[in-house]
Amino acid sequence: MSSSSSSTTKARLITLKTSDGGTFLVDEAVAKKFGFLKQLVDDGCDGGVIFIPPADSRIMSTMLEWCKKHTDEVAPSDELEAWDAEFVKDMDQGFLYHLLLAADYLNGTELVNLLAQKVANMIKGKKAEEIRQIFHIKNDFTPEQEEEIRRKNPWAFY
């Protein structure tokens, strides 16, 4: 980044620091895609480094890539939807989980919605046991408890 002393309006930069010590200088318009950062900027509390505990450098880079695309582009919505679909397409489950946590922490509603839709698509049409396998969830019901649940809620088990 170069600092020029021209009379043009300079973009205001916000400094974000990640859990692994990464530092990111982010344009204010990009930072404002996150409700948490927008509130800090609007309240004038953004003068120093803003620490983002749930994000490491890789997570932050990915979130900022998404934010820049959604801030800079004036693309038709169908093109942006296609870009979003490609953005999450091959995302591994662990990374998706950490990205979702960080986006939620920052109140990045649009990004959270995109990631939540990815999770919903992962479990759509799956049986409870398949969902447990996908997310490595231990079934802590006894066979008797599970049978009782199935009996009381047949609509949930197809």
Buried (B, 14 or more C-beta within 10 A) or exposed (E): EEEEEEEEEEEEBBBBBBBEEBEBEBBBBBBBBBEBBBEBBEEEEBEEEBEBEBBBBBBBBBBBEBBBBBBEEEEEEEEBEEBBEEBBEEBEEEEBBBBBBBBBBBBBEBBBEBBEEBBEEEEEEEEBEEEEEEEEEEEEEEEEEBEEBEEEEEEEEE
